[in-house]
């Protein structure tokens, strides 16, 4: 599957990944994941998604580190998608 970058509003997107199967995502979620500058993933679903999306970052271990990472990227003007 080829990814095409679409314009989506800048900000933070929280995307539920259910059982962690990329094939079960909605087309809207897939569009956001392809368009976001940065994807931050739980370690539980990281392996399932790392081959599909090139902009994925494995989530830090602690919530405060995750929050800092999100804020850092938002302050740089990035669009961030958080896989949950």
C-alpha positions in Angstrom: 0.0 0.0 0.0 1.4 3.4 -0.9 0.9 6.3 1.3 -0.1 9.7 0.1 0.2 12.8 2.3 -3.0 14.7 2.7 -3.5 18.0 4.4 -5.0 17.5 7.9 -5.4 20.2 10.5 -2.3 20.6 12.8 -2.7 19.2 16.2 -2.8 16.0 18.2 -4.9 13.0 17.1 -5.7 10.1 19.4 -6.3 6.9 17.4 -7.7 3.7 18.9 -6.1 0.6 17.4 -8.3 -2.0 18.9 -6.5 -5.3 18.9 -3.5 -3.8 17.1 -4.3 -5.0 13.6 -3.5 -2.3 11.0 -6.0 -3.9 8.6 -8.9 -3.0 11.0 -8.3 0.7 11.0 -10.9 3.0 9.5 -9.9 4.8 6.4 -10.0 8.1 8.3 -7.5 6.8 10.9 -5.3 5.5 8.1 -5.4 8.9 6.4 -4.3 10.7 9.6 -1.6 8.1 10.3 -0.2 8.6 6.8 -0.4 12.4 7.0 0.9 13.0 10.5 4.5 14.2 11.0 5.0 11.9 14.0 3.2 8.8 15.2 3.7 7.7 18.8 2.8 4.1 19.6 2.3 1.9 22.6 4.8 -0.9 22.8 2.0 -3.4 22.6 1.1 -2.3 19.0 4.4 -0.9 17.8 5.5 -4.1 16.0 2.2 -4.4 14.1 2.4 -0.9 12.7 6.2 -0.2 12.3 6.3 -1.7 8.8 3.3 0.2 7.6 4.1 3.7 8.7 7.6 5.2 8.4 7.0 8.1 10.8 6.4 5.9 13.9 8.1 6.4 17.3 7.9 3.8 20.0 6.3 5.3 23.1 8.4 6.3 26.0 7.9 4.1 29.1 6.5 6.8 31.4 3.5 9.0 30.9 5.3 12.2 31.7 7.9 11.4 29.1 5.2 10.8 26.6 3.5 14.1 27.4 6.9 15.9 27.0 7.5 14.2 23.6 4.0 15.2 22.4 4.4 18.8 23.5 7.9 19.0 21.9 6.6 17.9 18.5 3.5 20.1 18.8 5.7 23.1 19.6 7.7 22.4 16.5 4.5 22.7 14.4 4.2 19.0 13.8 1.0 17.1 13.5 1.1 14.2 16.1 -0.9 11.0 16.0 -1.0 8.9 19.2 -1.8 5.3 18.6 -3.6 3.8 21.6 
